[in-house]
Amino acid sequence: MSMVLVGRRLSADVVKSVTDNPAAVDALIYGDVEDDDAEMPEPELDLDKSWHGIHYALTGTAWQVGTGAGAAILGGDSVGDDNGYGPPRLISAEQVQSIAADLRRLDVESLRSRWDPAALADADIYPGFWADITFDSYVLPYLAALREFYLAAAAENQAVLLALT
């Protein structure tokens, strides 16, 4: 089993329905859980297994949540039920603005120069096979997707729902 991070952008109306009924989170993440024949919705963000490496690159820590871009992966408030990898997290529209601003200014060259597969292994960063991965071929495309996702959410004044699945 693998842990992947998925995300959805949420309008203010959807945020209200999620905060009023946290069980609605499952439908947003997994689709209609009552209808076994229903297709799972495609997430608007799918970081595959890169999520923990990106978090480490942004924060220099395995699990601590920072401000701005440091909250892009593990930030937000728990909402809904624990799905086995912790409950989904809701990042407010205000927090999205801060994250997007930091991601807009992000110096990719600086992240690339600090990329250290041995340090990732020492910090026990998931998925653990970083020696076989290069920053440019695996991490950079997902980092770009993360940036685009938050910039789009900020432009629409949306909140973000994240879940490890």
Secondary structure, DSSP 8 states (H G I E B T S, - for coil): ----EEEEEE-HHHHHHHHH-TTHHHHHHHS-TT-TTS-----SEE-GGGHHHHHHHHHSSSS---SGGGGTTT-SEE-S---SS---EEE-HHHHHHHHHHHHH--HHHHHHH--HHHHHHTT-TT--GGG--IIIIIHHHHHHHHHHHHHHHHTT-EEEEEE-
